Amino acid sequence: MDVPRRHARRGARLTPATGDSGPARATVALALAAVWLIWGSSYLATKVLVTDEPPLFAAGLRFTLAGLLLGAIAWWRSGPPRLTRAELRRLAAVTAGTIVVSNGANVVAMQHVASNVAALLNATPALWIAWLGTFGRRAAPLSRQAALGLAVGLAGTLMVLAPGGDGQWAVALGWQFLILVGCLGWSLGTIAFRNARIENDPTMFLALQMFGGGLALVLLAAAAGEPLAMRWTPQGTLAFAWLTLMSSCLAYSAYMYLATHTTPVLVGTYAYVNPGIAALLGWLVLDERLS
């Protein structure tokens, strides 16, 4: 998703769109649709991928390839990356949250958690992002209605984590908690990006973020003793391609556009739409049920 070229210059400050112009509203709407629909289907693809392939290595390879692809496009459009010490610190902070902690925790946990439950738990960044967005350089205060919505969302999260009757609740809770750790990492990374004064073109920043995060996940896979090779099953290959091209390249770009051009509350709306799409696809394709 492109942003206005004036934002690409060194040290440019990214300012939110006011929503007054037709093109700005249309771009935000398209970005929201991409994030809602593509990431809603990514839970199904991730469940298939971690079932057929080593989870951390597959995730690392996915992000590394996506980073190289986006980096090549950004280099062609706006020149080589700028790797100052300050920019590397910003990259490290955003990458640690949005790629390493978030995706690493999710792919490991989703070996044991149904895709629809994982999607429900991944609604919690809407709570974290809205609350964390009240701090920092670009703080956006919460309205009473937004605060009430956060309280309702928190209650819903506790209901998902409530004990079940199958005797495996304690085990399941551990994996679900790991997903929540990933959600917190994603939220912190999003706020760090929103408040950063990046020096690179936003697409190049995202490419560097993915490339570095992908390499870090591969190193984690090696440390965890995962096989550093893909099996390339037909369904696993299809899921890998979808996650690499659509989820990583397209939806991530749209999300980062929204993170810098809209409010935290609007950015977090994807977390309320994705679970419905994920639950429907999990039921249709994987025969999952929600208790």
ZAMARGU-4260 file (C-alpha; in steps of 0.2 Angstrom, whole numbers, plus 5000, padded with zeros to 4 digits):
<rodrens>
0) 5000/5000/5000 | 5008/5016/4995 | 5009/5032/5005 | 5011/5050/4998 | 5028/5052/4991
5) 5032/5067/5002 | 5033/5055/5017 | 5048/5046/5009 | 5061/5059/5012 | 5074/5057/5026
10) 5067/5061/5043 | 5050/5064/5037 | 5036/5065/5050 | 5021/5054/5046 | 5005/5063/5049
15) 4988/5055/5050 | 4976/5058/5036 | 4962/5069/5041 | 4949/5060/5032 | 4943/5076/5023
20) 4948/5071/5006 | 4940/5058/4995 | 4956/5049/4990 | 4962/5048/5008 | 4946/5040/5014
25) 4946/5028/4999 | 4964/5023/5003 | 4960/5020/5022 | 4945/5010/5017 | 4955/4999/5005
30) 4969/4997/5018 | 4956/4992/5031 | 4948/4979/5019 | 4965/4971/5015 | 4969/4969/5033
35) 4952/4963/5038 | 4950/4950/5024 | 4968/4944/5022 | 4972/4943/5040 | 4956/4935/5044
40) 4961/4921/5032 | 4979/4920/5038 | 4974/4910/5054 | 4968/4896/5043 | 4984/4897/5032
45) 4995/4897/5048 | 4986/4882/5056 | 4989/4872/5040 | 5007/4878/5039 | 5012/4874/5057
50) 5004/4857/5055 | 5014/4852/5040 | 5030/4862/5042 | 5042/4867/5056 | 5034/4882/5063
55) 5048/4894/5068 | 5058/4890/5052 | 5043/4891/5041 | 5039/4908/5048 | 5057/4914/5047
60) 5058/4909/5029 | 5042/4917/5025 | 5047/4934/5032 | 5064/4934/5025 | 5058/4931/5008
65) 5044/4944/5010 | 5057/4956/5016 | 5068/4953/5001 | 5054/4956/4989 | 5048/4972/4997
70) 5066/4978/4999 | 5069/4976/4981 | 5053/4986/4976 | 5057/5000/4989 | 5075/5001/4983
75) 5069/5003/4965 | 5057/5016/4970 | 5067/5026/4982 | 5085/5020/4983 | 5095/5010/4995
80) 5091/5009/5014 | 5097/5021/5027 | 5105/5012/5041 | 5110/5025/5054 | 5111/5020/5072
85) 5095/5028/5077 | 5086/5020/5063 | 5093/5003/5068 | 5087/5005/5085 | 5069/5010/5079
90) 5070/4994/5068 | 5075/4983/5082 | 5061/4989/5093 | 5047/4987/5080 | 5054/4970/5074
95) 5056/4963/5091 | 5037/4966/5094 | 5028/4964/5078 | 5038/4949/5070 | 5049/4940/5083
100) 5038/4940/5099 | 5021/4941/5090 | 5023/4929/5076 | 5035/4917/5085 | 5023/4915/5099
105) 5008/4912/5088 | 5016/4899/5077 | 5022/4889/5091 | 5006/4890/5101 | 4995/4887/5085
110) 5002/4869/5085 | 4991/4866/5100 | 4977/4879/5098 | 4963/4879/5085 | 4964/4893/5072
115) 4947/4900/5078 | 4952/4901/5096 | 4969/4909/5091 | 4959/4922/5081 | 4948/4926/5096
120) 4963/4929/5107 | 4971/4940/5094 | 4957/4952/5096 | 4966/4958/5111 | 4978/4970/5102
125) 4963/4981/5099 | 4963/4983/5118 | 4981/4985/5120 | 4984/4997/5105 | 4970/5008/5110
130) 4976/5010/5128 | 4995/5011/5124 | 4990/5024/5111 | 4986/5036/5125 | 5004/5038/5128
135) 5019/5044/5118 | 5023/5058/5105 | 5006/5055/5096 | 4995/5051/5110 | 4976/5049/5106
140) 4965/5050/5121 | 4951/5037/5123 | 4932/5043/5123 | 4920/5036/5136 | 4913/5024/5122
145) 4930/5018/5118 | 4934/5014/5136 | 4918/5005/5138 | 4922/4995/5123 | 4939/4990/5130
150) 4931/4984/5146 | 4919/4973/5136 | 4933/4966/5125 | 4943/4962/5141 | 4928/4953/5148
155) 4926/4943/5132 | 4945/4938/5133 | 4942/4931/5150 | 4927/4921/5144 | 4938/4913/5131
160) 4951/4909/5144 | 4938/4902/5156 | 4940/4884/5162 | 4932/4871/5151 | 4925/4854/5155
165) 4937/4842/5146 | 4951/4841/5159 | 4964/4849/5148 | 4960/4867/5152 | 4977/4870/5162
170) 4987/4864/5147 | 4977/4874/5134 | 4978/4889/5145 | 4997/4889/5144 | 4997/4889/5125
175) 4983/4902/5125 | 4993/4913/5136 | 5008/4912/5124 | 4997/4919/5111 | 4992/4933/5122
180) 5011/4937/5125 | 5012/4938/5106 | 4997/4950/5105 | 5006/4961/5118 | 5022/4961/5108
185) 5012/4965/5092 | 5004/4980/5101 | 5020/4987/5108 | 5028/4986/5091 | 5013/4995/5083
190) 5014/5009/5095 | 5033/5010/5093 | 5031/5011/5074 | 5017/5024/5076 | 5028/5036/5087
195) 5044/5033/5077 | 5052/5046/5066 | 5058/5034/5053 | 5072/5039/5040 | 5068/5026/5027
200) 5053/5025/5015 | 5039/5016/5024 | 5040/5001/5012 | 5059/5000/5015 | 5057/5001/5034
205) 5044/4987/5033 | 5056/4977/5022 | 5070/4978/5034 | 5059/4974/5048 | 5053/4958/5040
210) 5070/4953/5034 | 5078/4955/5051 | 5063/4947/5060 | 5064/4932/5048 | 5082/4930/5051
215) 5079/4931/5070 | 5065/4917/5069 | 5077/4906/5059 | 5090/4908/5073 | 5076/4904/5086
220) 5071/4888/5075 | 5089/4882/5076 | 5091/4885/5094 | 5074/4876/5097 | 5081/4861/5087
225) 5069/4862/5073 | 5074/4855/5056 | 5080/4869/5045 | 5071/4862/5030 | 5054/4863/5023
230) 5044/4848/5018 | 5034/4857/5005 | 5018/4847/5006 | 5005/4854/4993 | 4994/4862/5006
235) 5009/4868/5016 | 5016/4876/5001 | 5000/4885/4996 | 4998/4891/5014 | 5016/4897/5014
240) 5014/4907/4997 | 4998/4915/5004 | 5006/4920/5020 | 5022/4927/5011 | 5014/4937/4997
245) 4997/4942/5004 | 4998/4942/5023 | 5016/4948/5024 | 5018/4959/5009 | 5001/4966/5005
250) 4992/4966/5022 | 5007/4971/5032 | 5010/4986/5021 | 4991/4991/5023 | 4993/4989/5042
255) 5008/5000/5043 | 4999/5013/5032 | 4984/5013/5044 | 4996/5014/5060 | 5003/5030/5054
260) 4988/5038/5045 | 4974/5034/5057 | 4970/5033/5076 | 4974/5018/5087 | 4956/5014/5089
265) 4953/5013/5070 | 4969/5003/5068 | 4963/4990/5081 | 4947/4987/5073 | 4955/4973/5062
270) 4955/4963/5078 | 4936/4962/5079 | 4933/4958/5061 | 4947/4944/5059 | 4940/4932/5072
275) 4923/4931/5063 | 4932/4927/5046 | 4944/4915/5054 | 4930/4906/5063 | 4920/4904/5047
280) 4935/4897/5038 | 4940/4886/5052 | 4922/4878/5052 | 4921/4877/5033 | 4939/4870/5030
285) 4946/4862/5046 | 4929/4857/5054 | 4933/4867/5069 | 4919/4871/5082 | 4918/4884/5095
290) 4911/4879/5112
</rodrens>
